[in-house]
Amino acid sequence: MSKTRELIILPKVNQGQLTKFLPQLEDEGIKTVYLDPKKLGKKKTKYVVLEKEGASKPKGKKIGIKFEVLSNSDIEDVLTVSKKGLDFVIIEVKDWKIIPLENIIAKLHKIHTKIFAIARTPEEVRKMFSILEVGVDGVIFSTSSINEVREAMVYLGTRNFEMKPAKIIEIKEVGDGERVCVDTASILHKGEGMLIGSRSNFLFLVHNESVGSSFTSPRPFRVNAGAVHCYTLSPDGTTNYLSEVETGSEVLILNSKGKARRATVGRAKIERRPMLMIKASVGNEIGGIIAQDAETIRFIKPNGQLVSVTHLKKGDMVMAHAKPATGRHFGMEVSDEYILEK
């Protein structure tokens, strides 16, 4: 059973920017920040960090101490103090990060003291959550970027995208084109896929090839995603063209409920194939995708069943992520820019 993990943000912004940054964090589902409580005004805090052992402990709060770990003796100090009843410890390591945290996790995992580690990049967040496969209980992420927060939430496994039923309104053969097969370095499960579309605000959930067919073996690492021009979402919330995806890129893998995780691309294969143009609507929004005309490319219906693009009919419902259009500049969302994509 996986442990409940927490992402705490240490805002790297000044007091003037804090009033704008905190609501953005709340919109992303971040409930805890690492700040002087006086800067939070009337907001209540769940955790209290003591300056030193033996300081007064406020009632009803989770109590912890911050440790700077430079040697094995520091690790023993963490264990000794934790056994006295700390709810959590905050660990800051300098040059060596993995080995000290592995040792602390190994020593503390049988007692009830939670381990929070400090990270300064989304990549460090990922490492902290995967150390010894157990990972730390929480990461205090120092950042001023909402996009970095979004990326870190994908590593946490709590990033969600609103999925809606989209009604198929047009299906058309459009001749040959270049399509991209995205082969990931992860096993993808039934019900998972990638968000793909011709418009950045209307993305279809294209299922992976874990099912196979009468003539093909299952390839549970692969998503036959779509034409080279199509958009897909990256873990940091930006879009990439499928033509840009390559070995070492990171892509979002989602299920039909919109829960996202990250996967590393092992290979992207671009090949010329017969293509289908598919359009669908969600409310007033209309989006499209150009995908390979083959039985192994599947969408996901609202009831969880899979449907091949070769069996789609007008009126069928498939899962998509759709929202009002915004501009994009080098893949980054620009909320106040007018854009019309057809």
C-alpha positions, -999 to +999 in steps of 0.1 A: +000+000+000+015+034-011+018+061+015+001+094+014+025+120+002+024+157+005+038+186-015+045+217+005+055+249-012+082+273+001+073+304-020+104+322-034+085+355-039+084+387-020+056+398+004+040+419-023+038+389-048+027+365-020-010+376-021-012+367-058+009+335-055-010+319-026-044+318-044-027+303-075-013+275-052-048+269-038-062+266-074-037+238-080-047+220-048-017+230-027-030+232+009+002+238+028+030+263+025+063+266+044+063+302+057+064+323+088+028+321+100+028+359+105+030+363+067-002+342+063-024+366+082-055+348+094-048+315+076-044+286+099-013+264+099-013+227+104+024+223+112+047+241+137+085+240+133+103+243+166+136+263+167+151+238+191+143+207+211+123+213+243+106+244+231+069+249+240+045+228+218+012+245+207-018+222+212-035+207+182-005+212+159+019+188+142+053+194+158+087+190+141+123+202+140+144+211+110+178+193+107+208+201+085+224+168+077+262+169+069+274+136+085+263+103+100+263+118+135+236+142+122+215+113+111+218+097+146+207+130+161+176+129+138+168+094+150+174+102+187+152+133+187+125+117+166+120+089+191+110+115+217+078+121+200+082+144+170+054+143+144+078+151+116+114+162+107+125+185+079+158+173+064+180+197+045+211+181+028+236+199+008+259+181-017+250+145-010+212+141-011+203+105-019+225+085+004+217+105+036+180+104+029+182+067+022+197+062+056+172+084+073+142+066+056+157+032+066+160+043+103+127+061+106+103+041+085+092+019+115+083+048+138+056+074+132+078+104+125+072+117+090+101+128+068+100+160+048+129+169+025+137+202+009+139+203-029+148+232-053+138+217-087+110+195-100+136+169-107+147+169-071+110+165-061+109+133-083+140+119-067+128+126-031+095+107-038+113+077-053+142+071-029+143+034-018+110+030-036+094+042-004+102+079-007+099+106+018+064+115+032+066+150+019+087+175-001+091+212+007+096+226-028+112+260-030+099+278-061+083+309-076+068+292-106+033+278-109+044+257-139+071+241-117+044+234-091+023+217-117+052+196-128+060+186-093+024+176-087+026+151-115+056+134-098+035+134-066+007+116-085-020+141-075-023+162-107-058+159-122-073+171-154-111+175-159-123+149-184-156+153-202-176+132-227-171+146-262-196+138-290-182+127-323-195+150-351-174+141-381-151+113-393-132+116-426-104+099-444-077+125-452-051+104-471-015+098-460+004+117-433+032+113-408+020+099-375+040+095-342+042+064-321+053+073-286+071+044-269+076+051-232+100+036-207+070+026-185+043-001-186+009+016-194-022+000-180-056-005-195-076+027-193-045+049-196-034+071-225-021+104-237-040+137-243-037+145-280-054+170-303-052+196-331-061+223-306-043+229-273-076+234-254-093+203-268-074+171-263-086+135-269-076+107-245-058+083-269-054+048-254-022+029-252-016-004-271-018-028-241-048-046-256-034-057-290-056-072-317-061-104-338-031-094-359-008-075-334+007-083-301+001-060-271+027-032-267+018-018-233+045+009-235+032+025-267+007+052-276+000+056-313-007+092-307-015+111-339-002+133-366+031+152-362+012+186-359-009+175-329-004+188-294+003+168-263+007+181-227+040+180-208+042+175-170+049+212-165+016+222-182+031+233-215+022+218-248+046+201-273+040+192-309+042+154-313+070+161-338+091+174-309+088+143-287+120+123-286+141+100-264+143+115-229+112+137-233+086+135-205+049+131-214+017+129-193-001+096-190-037+099-178-066+076-170-103+083-179-108+100-145-081+126-154-055+114-129-020+121-144+014+106-140+046+112-159+065+089-182+098+091-199+099+086-237+122+058-248+116+063-285+093+082-309+086+067-343+074+089-372+061+069-402+039+077-431+004+061-428-032+065-440-049+090-417-084+098-403-096+132-393-120+131-363-140+160-348-159+162-316-178+187-295-180+195-258-206+222-253-197+250-276-161+239-280-152+218-311-119+200-314-102+176-338-075+151-341-058+134-371-048+099-362-037+068-381-065+049-397-059+016-380-078-007-356-052-004-328-058+033-322-085+035-296-104+062-276-120+056-242-158+059-238-174+074-207-182+039-194-146+029-197-149+007-228-124+012-256-135+020-292-112+018-322-111+048-345-121+025-373-154+017-355-163+052-344-196+066-356-212+101-355-229+105-321-204+083-302-191+097-269-154+096-260-134+111-232-116+144-238-101+174-219-117+205-232-118+241-219-121+277-234-093+286-258-063+306-247-032+316-265+001+297-264+036+312-267+063+285-272+039+260-255+031+282-225-004+293-218-011+330-223-045+337-206-052+372-221-041+365-257-068+361-284-065+329-304-087+311-329-078+276-341-098+257-366 
